[in-house]
Amino acid sequence: MSVETLTQLILQYRYWILVPLSLAEGPVVAFVAGTLASVGLFDIYFLAVFFFMRDMGLDGVYYAAGYFGGRTKFAERMLTKIGITDDHLERVRTLWDKRPGMTMLIGKLSYGIASAFIVVAGMIRMPLRDFFGYGALVAVLEYGSLLFAGYFLGASFGGSAANVINNAQYAIGIAAIIISIYYLVSWRVRGEFLKEDKEIEETPV
């Protein structure tokens, strides 16, 4: 779904559309909603709490899927996304043990494999305190940055709904560039994670 379409939907339905859209395109929706919050169409504090709870809730669901259904077809599909097979799950556990914070950051920001990564955390029985602790830090960093960037963009157009709407084509263009950069960085992060995972796989146990 394009940034322009998302913006139109959010403008039309506002709070009512946040839940379904955020489940599909959380980072993009956060950025656009932050832009609109700068002109009073959303409460920025509500958005901060909403996206934090959204992220932590999804993490919990995927973690539970890995923890309780680690041998199901669903878990196998998640593993396939990041190239992890049963024969080196223990080596992935080593990655969590050595650098849990960085591993959580890399995993959650890796666009396209974040959900699969969390399923693996459940499968290897990562302690819940560590899992949600590091997950919360990453959620604050990721969505705090996106909301702030969106809010700053909206404010730069004059701080009124009329100005933002009148300059919607520019706002959407800038948003598209920023989101593209975000996905590019996510793609790079994903490559780094897979590279490190491969190195761990090749290290003798």
C-alpha positions in Angstrom: 0.0 0.0 0.0 1.4 3.4 -1.0 2.1 6.2 1.4 -0.4 8.4 -0.4 -3.2 5.7 0.1 -2.3 5.3 3.8 -2.4 9.0 4.3 -5.8 9.3 2.7 -7.2 6.5 4.8 -5.8 7.9 8.0 -7.2 11.4 7.2 -10.6 9.9 6.6 -10.9 7.5 9.5 -8.3 8.7 11.9 -8.2 6.7 15.2 -10.5 4.0 13.8 -8.2 2.9 11.1 -5.0 2.9 13.2 -5.3 -0.7 14.4 -5.7 -2.5 11.1 -3.2 -0.3 9.2 -0.6 -0.6 12.0 -0.8 -4.3 11.9 0.1 -4.3 8.2 2.5 -1.4 8.0 3.5 -0.3 11.5 6.5 1.9 10.7 4.9 3.7 7.8 1.6 4.4 9.7 3.6 5.6 12.7 5.4 8.2 10.6 2.3 9.4 8.8 0.3 9.6 12.1 3.2 11.5 13.6 3.0 14.0 10.8 -0.7 14.5 11.3 -0.3 14.7 15.1 1.7 17.9 14.6 -1.4 19.7 13.4 -3.8 18.3 16.1 -5.4 15.4 14.1 -3.9 12.9 16.6 -2.6 13.1 20.2 1.1 12.4 20.0 1.2 10.9 23.5 -1.6 8.5 22.6 0.3 7.5 19.4 3.4 6.8 21.5 1.5 4.5 23.9 -0.5 2.9 21.1 2.5 2.0 18.9 4.5 0.8 21.9 1.6 -1.5 23.0 1.1 -2.6 19.5 4.7 -3.6 19.1 5.0 -5.4 22.5 1.7 -7.2 21.9 2.8 -8.6 18.5 6.1 -9.6 20.0 4.3 -11.5 22.7 2.1 -13.3 20.1 5.0 -14.4 18.0 7.1 -15.4 21.0 4.2 -17.6 22.2 3.9 -19.1 18.7 7.5 -20.1 18.9 7.4 -21.2 22.5 4.3 -23.3 22.3 4.3 -24.3 18.7 7.9 -24.6 17.8 7.4 -27.7 15.8 4.3 -26.6 13.8 4.1 -25.7 10.1 3.8 -22.0 11.1 7.1 -22.0 13.0 8.8 -23.8 10.1 7.6 -21.1 7.7 9.0 -18.4 10.0 12.3 -20.2 10.2 12.5 -20.5 6.5 12.2 -16.8 6.1 15.5 -16.2 7.8 17.2 -19.4 6.6 17.3 -21.1 10.0 17.0 -24.9 10.2 16.6 -27.1 13.2 20.2 -28.2 13.1 21.6 -24.9 14.2 19.0 -23.4 16.6 21.5 -23.9 19.4 23.9 -21.7 17.6 21.3 -19.0 17.3 20.8 -19.3 21.1 24.5 -18.5 21.4 23.9 -15.3 19.5 21.2 -14.3 21.9 23.4 -15.2 24.9 26.4 -13.2 23.8 24.7 -10.0 22.5 21.0 -10.1 23.4 20.5 -6.3 23.0 22.2 -6.1 19.6 20.5 -9.3 18.4 17.1 -7.9 19.4 17.8 -4.6 17.6 19.0 -6.3 14.4 16.1 -8.8 14.4 13.3 -6.3 15.0 14.6 -3.8 12.5 15.1 -6.4 9.8 12.1 -5.6 7.5 10.5 -8.8 6.3 11.9 -11.2 8.9 11.1 -9.5 12.3 8.2 -11.8 13.0 10.2 -14.9 12.1 13.0 -13.7 14.3 10.7 -13.3 17.3 9.3 -16.8 16.7 12.9 -18.1 17.0 13.3 -16.3 20.3 10.3 -18.2 21.6 11.6 -21.5 20.3 14.9 -21.2 22.0 13.2 -20.2 25.3 14.7 -16.8 25.7 14.0 -15.5 29.3 10.8 -13.4 29.2 12.4 -10.6 31.3 15.2 -10.2 28.8 13.0 -10.6 25.8 10.5 -7.9 26.8 13.1 -5.7 28.3 15.2 -5.5 25.2 12.1 -5.5 23.0 10.7 -2.5 24.9 14.0 -0.5 24.4 13.9 -1.2 20.6 10.3 -0.3 20.4 10.9 3.0 22.0 13.9 3.7 19.8 12.1 2.7 16.5 8.7 4.2 17.0 9.9 7.2 19.0 12.2 8.1 16.1 9.4 7.6 13.5 6.9 9.6 15.4 9.4 12.4 16.1 10.4 12.5 12.4 6.8 12.6 11.3 5.9 15.3 13.8 8.9 17.4 12.8 7.9 17.1 9.1 4.3 18.2 9.8 5.4 21.2 11.9 7.8 22.3 9.1 4.7 22.9 6.9 3.3 25.6 9.2 1.7 23.7 12.0 -1.8 23.8 10.7 -4.0 21.1 9.2 -4.7 23.3 6.2 -1.0 23.8 5.4 -0.3 20.1 5.7 -3.2 19.1 3.5 -2.4 21.8 1.0 1.2 20.6 0.8 0.1 16.9 1.0 2.0 16.1 -2.2 5.2 17.4 -0.8 4.7 15.7 2.6 3.9 12.4 0.9 7.0 12.7 -1.3 9.2 13.4 1.7 7.6 10.6 3.6 8.1 8.2 0.7 11.8 9.1 0.7 12.2 8.7 4.4 10.3 5.4 4.5 12.4 4.1 1.5 15.6 4.9 3.5 14.1 3.1 6.5 13.5 0.0 4.4 16.9 0.2 2.8 18.5 0.3 6.2 16.3 -2.6 7.3 17.4 -4.6 4.2 21.1 -3.8 5.1 20.5 -4.8 8.7 18.9 -8.0 7.6 21.9 -8.9 5.5 24.2 -8.2 8.4 22.1 -10.5 10.7 22.1 -13.3 8.2 25.9 -12.9 7.7 26.5 -13.1 11.4 24.2 -16.1 11.8 26.1 -17.9 9.1 29.3 -17.2 10.9 27.9 -18.7 14.0 26.6 -21.7 12.1 30.1 -22.4 10.8 31.8 -22.0 14.2 32.5 -25.4 15.8 30.3 -26.0 18.9 
